Amino acid sequence: MTLIETIESLAKMPSGAIFTDENRYDQLYLISIANKFRAAAIRKDNQINKRINTISYQRFYPRYVEQEQYEWCFYRFKCPAPINLDDISNGFRFIGTINSSKTFSVIKTRGELSTFFNHPVMSPSNSSNICALYDGTTGYWEIYAKDNKLPKRFVVEMIMYNPLDCPEYNMDFDDYPISEDLRMEMEQMVFQANTSITAGGVPDLVADSMDVQQNPRSKRQ
């Protein structure tokens, strides 16, 4: 089921805490509701079953932009916001070379950089001589290399909070990245919230609150 089909299904729900006769025709609003409850359904399933269906992941190819670089020791790459799977984990699954032959070491704090650069195992011949730090506040990956051979091309496999942030994704033709059973769970969660007195109680599902709406359609036709 595509994103268009998903929001058309949601728009058929009766008026309530989420839907009114006015906003049910607002495409951006419907997309934001779908994304919010998709993230909630994936998060709930992960917490219960400790697994993520691979259909939820998308591949993103960060673009090197010279004007965004201001430090000689690392490269910065803008990246879409992942969902929060729990209080400590986000939706990143893989970051590394495009052919997946090498995985970058992911660090969570800049304090870990000294350990990375000084660790004896991290030799230039080791596949882990490149490390990556995601700054959720700015939405950038910072890429470091022990041998200073910084890559300008790599891939990130992730669960994007907004699937439309993937340039290759087309809401009219591509499947909405959620499994069929979780799509049904998502619609049930929307229905329950819509029929409640107030539409609240959904946890923060965007990594570092980077809930930014983008153009609803990709450029691909």
N, C-alpha and C positions, 0 to 999 in steps of 0.2 A: 504494500500500500504506500503510495506516494505521500509527501507532505500535504499537497493540495487535497487529496482524498481524506487525509486525516483531519484537517481543519474543517472540511465540509461536513464530516461526521460529527465533530464537536459542535459545530454551529447549529445542529438540529436539536440540541438539548433545550429543555424549557428554560424560560427566564428564571434567574435566581441570583445567588450571591456572586457568581462569576459572569454570567451572560445576561445581557439586556437586549431589547429589540434594536438598540442602536449599535452596540459593540459587536454583535454577532456577524455584522457585515464588514467589520474592520479587519482586514487581512493581517496587518502587523500585530494587532492585539491577539488574534487567534493563534498566530505562530508563536507568540510569547507564551501563551497558555500551554500549547502543545510542548514546547521546549521545557517549560518549568516542570510539568508533570511527567514528561519522559524522563527527565533527570531524577525525579523523585522515585519513579518506578524502578529504574536501574539501580539507584542507591539502595532501595528497600530489598531488591532481589539479591544484591551483593552482600548485604548485611545478614540475610537469612541463609543463603545458599553458598556464600563465599566463592562466587564465580561470576564471570561476565560473559554473556553471549558475544561471540566474535562479530556478529552483525552490527553491534553497537559502535564498533571502532571505524574511524576514517583515517585515511593517510593524508598528511599535510606536508607540503614541500616548502619550507621557509625560503624566503627570497633575500639574498644579500643586497643590502642597500648601503652604498658608500657613505651617504650623508648621515646615516644613523650610527656610525662608528665614531667613538671618541676616546677609546683606549687602545694602545698598541698591543696589549697582552691578551685580549680576547675579542671575539666578534659577537655582535648582538643581532638577534633575529626576532622579528615580531611573530607572535604565535596566537592563535585563537584561545579563548578561555576553555579549560577542561571543566568537567563537572567534579564536584566533591563526592567521592565514594563513601567517605566516612570522615571523622574528625582529623585524620592524619594522612589519608590517601586521596590522590586525585586520579583523573582518568587517563594518565599517560601510561602506555604499555611498552613502547619501544622508541628509542631515539638512536640513530646510527646511520651508517652508509646506506645509500639508496638501494644497493643490491643485498642489503641486510647481512653482509659478510662481517661487519664489525659493529659492535654495540658500544656506544659512549657510556662512560661511567656517570651516573646521575648523582649529584650531591645536593643536599638540601639547604646548606648554609655556606656563606663565604668563609666561615671559620674552618670548614673542611678542606679548603684549598691548600693550606700549608701541608696537611697530611697527604693530600693527593700528590703534590709536587715533590715531597721528600720521601715518599714511600719507595723502598728499594725495588719492589716488584714492578713498579710503574716505569718500565724502561721504554724507550722509543719504539722497540720492536714489539712491545706488548699491545694488543688490541685495545687495552684500556688506557692508552696514553692520552686519550681525549676525554675530557669530562664536560658535563653540561649542568648548568644551574638555571632553574626556571624562577624568574622573578614575577610572582603573581601580582604584585602591585603595579608593575608597568606592562606586564604581558609580553616580556621578552625572554628568550633563551639566551644565556651567556655561554659561549663555547670557549673552552680553554684547552691548550695542548702543551704537554710537557716538552715536546721538541719544537714548539712554536710554529708547527705546520698546521695552521688553522684551516679547517675545511670551510668552503663557501657553499657546498651543496650537501644536504642530508635529508632524511625523512623522519617524521614524527608520526607514530601511530597512537591515536588518542580517541577518547570519547569527548567530542566537542559539545559544549553546552548548547551552542547554536550550530546545527549541521550546515547552515547556509554560509558559515564562515569558511567552509572548504570551497575554494574557487571552482573545483570541478563538479560540485554538487548542483543538480538541477531539481528544483522542487516539483516540477511538472512531470518528470519522467523517472527520476531515481527513487528507489525505495527509501522511505523514512527509516533511519538507522535504529530500529528497535525490533526485537523479535515479536512474533505474533502474540504469544502468550503475555508478554509484557505490554504490548499495545492494548490488549484487553484490560490488563491491570491498570494501565494509565487512564483509560477512559472511565473505569470504575472510580478511580481516585478523583477525577474531574467531576464526575456525577455527584459523588458524595460531598465534595467541597461546594459544588454549585447549589445543592439542596440544603446546605447548612445555613445558619443565620448569618455568619460572616465567613468569608473565604480566607481563612488564615491557617496557621499551623504547619505550613510547609517549610522545612529547614532551608538554610542557605545552601544552595546547590551549585553555585558558580564559584570557582576557585577565586578567593579574594574579591568577591563581589563584582566581578567584571561582567556584569549583565548589560551588554551594550547591543542594541538592535542595529542590524546592518540592512543593506538593500535586500529585500526578500527574494530577489531572483538572481541567479548567476548569469554571467554574460554568455554562457554557452546556450545555444539554441538546439 
